[in-house]
Amino acid sequence: MKPRLNIVTLGVSDLKRSRDFYRDALGWEPGQGSDNNIVFYGQGGIVFALYPLNDLAEDANLPPGRSGFPGVTLAINMDSKEAVDQLYRQITGNGGTPLVEPRETFWGGYDCYFADPDGHTWEIAWAPFWKFDEQGSLLLE
């Protein structure tokens, strides 16, 4: 079996609020199978899902409490610094919490950070050494 990341699910405290945030801030529309209990977004071969936090924790047999940095970030890679700036303004203008303003990075790229309504940490980045395929997926050459 080839290793493959297929689904990333975020536990959220208010599914409707999160669904509205991802629509308004990123323009993402729910995909097939979405309903009032779960939301799916197609992401070029990976499915991004939103699910109520308490239900997700119960499913994983873990307590639902969250605090501090969980050691995970999600990232959206763009094809230019200007695209990073534009998306950051769009997201923070639609309810995203600014964490780190757009900046030059020590690794030669450009990035910024925001949090969604549940505090999940996202990076928006441009890396001059990464390329995209025709579907917009990153190519690690």
Salt bridges, closest charged atoms under 4 A:
ASP20 OD2 - LYS16 NZ 2.68
ASP20 OD1 - ARG23 NH1 3.30
ASP24 OD1 - ARG23 NE 2.82
GLU104 OE2 - LYS81 NZ 2.90
ASP111 OD1 - ARG103 NE 2.81
ASP118 OD2 - ARG17 NH2 3.42
